[in-house]
Amino acid sequence: MTFSAMVANASDGAIVLSREEVGDDFLGDGEVTIEVHYSSANYKDALAITPRGGVVRQYPIVPGIDLAGEVVASDDEAFAPGDQVIAHGYELGVSRNGGFAELARVPADWVVKLDGLSTRDAAAIGTAGFTAALSVRALLDNGLTPDDGAVLVTGATGGVGGIAIDILGGLGFEVIASTGKTDADDLLAELGADEVIGRLPEDPEAKPRPLTSARWAGAVDSVGGASLAYILSAIGYGGVVAASGLTGGPGVPTTVMPFILRAVSLLGIDSVNLPIEHRREIWAQLGGELRPRHLSALTDVAPITDAEQVLRSIQDGTHRGRTVFAVEF
Ligand SMILES: NC(=O)c1ccc[n+]([C@@H]2O[C@H](COP(=O)([O-])OP(=O)(O)OC[C@H]3O[C@@H](n4cnc5c(N)ncnc54)[C@H](OP(=O)(O)O)[C@@H]3O)[C@@H](O)[C@H]2O)c1
């Protein structure tokens, strides 16, 4: 049996993504074989085709940390042919072949059966939206309510940021969107942002202060770096910050002052190795009370053969929102 896949190959210090016909040896071990309908473009997929991107050790690999589609064969009684499912994270697209292919085989305990979401909407949410939902869930579980005050969302035009704005707006929070793009106000307002501000700190040259005037009750941050340090200094008493990303860098030049003088909580968010039971609960909520309301405003659909071009736009910072890949060759 052969099937089509977009395969990343490394040579001469460059990584090229191109269509290939591959065989059974490209399917990993596992109980569930999935005909992939949709994948999507995530920051990590862009890193997978970046030389020294740090997420893939061995090429060739089929990228795609998200895959949504239909079960075509299963050795596990929890799944049957015809089931509509999503799988994301774990080793997909980084140390085993991922979603940029017509077929994938995965362990049953990586698979989530979809309830109330189409495979296309599930891919539009994908790892980014799942991480946004995990972040919002973490704020709620730590007691944050709309009465506490405004919530900041950074990387606002990105996948995590955009869907976080959408979910928070739907829950009745006042949302402040921080973006580096000057022409995104209309999109961000449509998603649910009450105010749009620039990247943080507003003055990157100013000497960082351990604490500054309280501006927000909580934050969903996928930027990290100096931005996260500034946010921690400007969160109000008892506030909560969910941190998931590092587009602004991995180092966070902060002090203990926000924690010991304002009782601020910094909550770590990981979508990759989250145990499957918790993962299935969050997906059920994404089809229900945490369902993003404006996915279509945030999402483009592109053929999988455009994957390299789309991932390059993430690398150069011009991409916005979510791109779903239709896996048809
Ligand atoms: N912890 C997890 O499990 C998990 C899961 C998913 C993603 N992540 C991480 O979260 C981050 C965002 O992922 P994503 O999928 O949302 O990526 P994305 O769609 O590419 O969005 C990233 C956004 O970050 C902002 N940005 C880009 N470069 C920046 C810079 N130098 N400084 C500050 N902001 C910058 C941009 O928003 P604006 O132009 O609007 O500012 C961009 O749209 C990545 O670091 C990713 O690795 C982590």
PDBQT file of the ligand as one rigid body, heavy atoms in Angstrom, charges set to zero:
ROOT
HETATM    1  N1  LIG A 401       2.657  24.830  25.920  1.00  0.00    +0.000 N 
HETATM    2  C1  LIG A 401       2.069  24.229  24.897  1.00  0.00    +0.000 C 
HETATM    3  O1  LIG A 401       1.590  23.092  24.977  1.00  0.00    +0.000 OA
HETATM    4  C2  LIG A 401       1.927  24.996  23.618  1.00  0.00    +0.000 A 
HETATM    5  C3  LIG A 401       0.925  24.657  22.692  1.00  0.00    +0.000 A 
HETATM    6  C4  LIG A 401       0.769  25.467  21.556  1.00  0.00    +0.000 A 
HETATM    7  C5  LIG A 401       1.641  26.530  21.347  1.00  0.00    +0.000 A 
HETATM    8  N2  LIG A 401       2.619  26.765  22.242  1.00  0.00    +0.000 N 
HETATM    9  C6  LIG A 401       3.543  27.888  22.064  1.00  0.00    +0.000 C 
HETATM   10  O2  LIG A 401       2.779  29.077  22.103  1.00  0.00    +0.000 OA
HETATM   11  C7  LIG A 401       3.365  30.032  21.219  1.00  0.00    +0.000 C 
HETATM   12  C8  LIG A 401       2.297  30.503  20.224  1.00  0.00    +0.000 C 
HETATM   13  O3  LIG A 401       1.865  29.402  19.432  1.00  0.00    +0.000 OA
HETATM   14  P1  LIG A 401       0.808  29.646  18.249  1.00  0.00    +0.000 P 
HETATM   15  O4  LIG A 401       0.518  28.324  17.658  1.00  0.00    +0.000 OA
HETATM   16  O5  LIG A 401      -0.301  30.517  18.736  1.00  0.00    +0.000 OA
HETATM   17  O6  LIG A 401       1.728  30.477  17.237  1.00  0.00    +0.000 OA
HETATM   18  P2  LIG A 401       1.312  31.505  16.104  1.00  0.00    +0.000 P 
HETATM   19  O7  LIG A 401      -0.068  31.197  15.597  1.00  0.00    +0.000 OA
HETATM   20  O8  LIG A 401       2.445  31.564  15.168  1.00  0.00    +0.000 OA
HETATM   21  O9  LIG A 401       1.188  32.890  16.888  1.00  0.00    +0.000 OA
HETATM   22  C9  LIG A 401       2.264  33.458  17.566  1.00  0.00    +0.000 C 
HETATM   23  C10 LIG A 401       1.976  34.951  17.766  1.00  0.00    +0.000 C 
HETATM   24  O10 LIG A 401       2.961  35.456  18.654  1.00  0.00    +0.000 OA
HETATM   25  C11 LIG A 401       3.216  36.807  18.320  1.00  0.00    +0.000 C 
HETATM   26  N3  LIG A 401       4.654  36.942  18.091  1.00  0.00    +0.000 N 
HETATM   27  C12 LIG A 401       5.386  36.478  17.076  1.00  0.00    +0.000 A 
HETATM   28  N4  LIG A 401       6.668  36.801  17.210  1.00  0.00    +0.000 NA
HETATM   29  C13 LIG A 401       6.764  37.493  18.357  1.00  0.00    +0.000 A 
HETATM   30  C14 LIG A 401       7.835  38.120  19.048  1.00  0.00    +0.000 A 
HETATM   31  N5  LIG A 401       9.077  38.095  18.597  1.00  0.00    +0.000 N 
HETATM   32  N6  LIG A 401       7.556  38.749  20.206  1.00  0.00    +0.000 NA
HETATM   33  C15 LIG A 401       6.310  38.785  20.689  1.00  0.00    +0.000 A 
HETATM   34  N7  LIG A 401       5.251  38.209  20.055  1.00  0.00    +0.000 NA
HETATM   35  C16 LIG A 401       5.485  37.578  18.914  1.00  0.00    +0.000 A 
HETATM   36  C17 LIG A 401       2.431  37.119  17.066  1.00  0.00    +0.000 C 
HETATM   37  O11 LIG A 401       1.204  37.739  17.485  1.00  0.00    +0.000 OA
HETATM   38  P3  LIG A 401       0.989  39.326  17.339  1.00  0.00    +0.000 P 
HETATM   39  O12 LIG A 401       1.598  39.724  16.033  1.00  0.00    +0.000 OA
HETATM   40  O13 LIG A 401      -0.503  39.469  17.380  1.00  0.00    +0.000 OA
HETATM   41  O14 LIG A 401       1.682  39.966  18.487  1.00  0.00    +0.000 OA
HETATM   42  C18 LIG A 401       2.120  35.757  16.497  1.00  0.00    +0.000 C 
HETATM   43  O15 LIG A 401       0.944  35.765  15.723  1.00  0.00    +0.000 OA
HETATM   44  C19 LIG A 401       4.569  29.339  20.588  1.00  0.00    +0.000 C 
HETATM   45  O16 LIG A 401       5.718  29.656  21.340  1.00  0.00    +0.000 OA
HETATM   46  C20 LIG A 401       4.242  27.871  20.729  1.00  0.00    +0.000 C 
HETATM   47  O17 LIG A 401       5.395  27.077  20.733  1.00  0.00    +0.000 OA
HETATM   48  C21 LIG A 401       2.784  26.024  23.369  1.00  0.00    +0.000 A 
ENDROOT
TORSDOF 0
